[in-house]
Amino acid sequence: MDNKQFSHSFTKNGAELTAEISPCCWMYPGYGLQVTVQMKDGGNVIKHRKDVIWEQATESQVIEFTESIGVCSCSRCGKPAFDPATCDTNRAGLCEHCFLSDLDAQHKKSKAKEEQKLKRRDAAKKRQGFTHRVTAWVHPEAGGDDYMVDLYCKGKPSAAQIKAELKKSGSRVLDDYQILEL
């Protein structure tokens, strides 16, 4: 198979699907065959087969491999969903809409919990005499992931004080912060 632009559309259990060969197949020699299958109504899965080398695969092998990905009815609403028995997916038989709705609800719940935790911490700091919270992002000079810090101050901090604290933390960016009065 030497066609990097290979695409295959098919219908399974009423769902319209499109499959493409993933670029890693030709980017990494010996990687094997990997396809990305996208459902018209949302969502996609990736399926990898190490024992079939992309350069040696026939079009019929790719189509057969692609069509081995099944579609079932969403366990909640009945819309098409990828069948977890035929591919690795974290959707657990839910359609994309139901999965994302659950994810959004979990996010909102987690965010509310974090906000309550921050309110309690702010209140405790206020009782200790702190008047301001500086929420800042540290962008490590040495690279790596940025992270957030909260600095509590007695009196409104100056820009120079905040920059000094960020510099002490090893941040290469010294103006990514906000000041909140408690």
BELVENUR-V60657 format. One record per backbone hydrogen bond with DSSP energy under -1.0 kcal/mol. NH is the residue of the N-H (numbers start at 1). CO is the residue of the C=O. Records with the same first field share a line. If there is no record, write none. Layout:
NH = CO  CO
//
This chain:
6 = 3
8 = 19
10 = 17
12 = 15
15 = 12
17 = 10
18 = 38
19 = 8
20 = 36
22 = 34
25 = 22
26 = 23
27 = 23
28 = 24
31 = 28
33 = 49
35 = 47
36 = 20
37 = 45
38 = 18
39 = 43
40 = 16
42 = 39
45 = 37
47 = 35
49 = 33
56 = 53
57 = 53
62 = 58
63 = 59
64 = 60
65 = 61
66 = 62
67 = 63
69 = 66
72 = 81
74 = 79
75 = 93
78 = 74
81 = 72
83 = 70
86 = 83
94 = 91
99 = 95
100 = 96
101 = 97
102 = 98
103 = 99
104 = 100
105 = 101
106 = 102
107 = 103
108 = 104
109 = 105
110 = 106
111 = 107
112 = 108
113 = 109
114 = 110
115 = 111
116 = 112
117 = 113
118 = 114
119 = 115
120 = 116
121 = 117
122 = 118
123 = 119
124 = 120
125 = 121
126 = 122
127 = 123
128 = 124
129 = 126
130 = 125
131 = 153
132 = 153
133 = 180
134 = 151
135 = 178
136 = 149
137 = 176
138 = 147
141 = 170
143 = 140
147 = 138
149 = 136
151 = 134
153 = 132
162 = 158
163 = 159
164 = 160
165 = 161
166 = 162
167 = 163
168 = 164
169 = 165
170 = 167
171 = 166
172 = 139
177 = 175
178 = 135
180 = 133
182 = 131
//
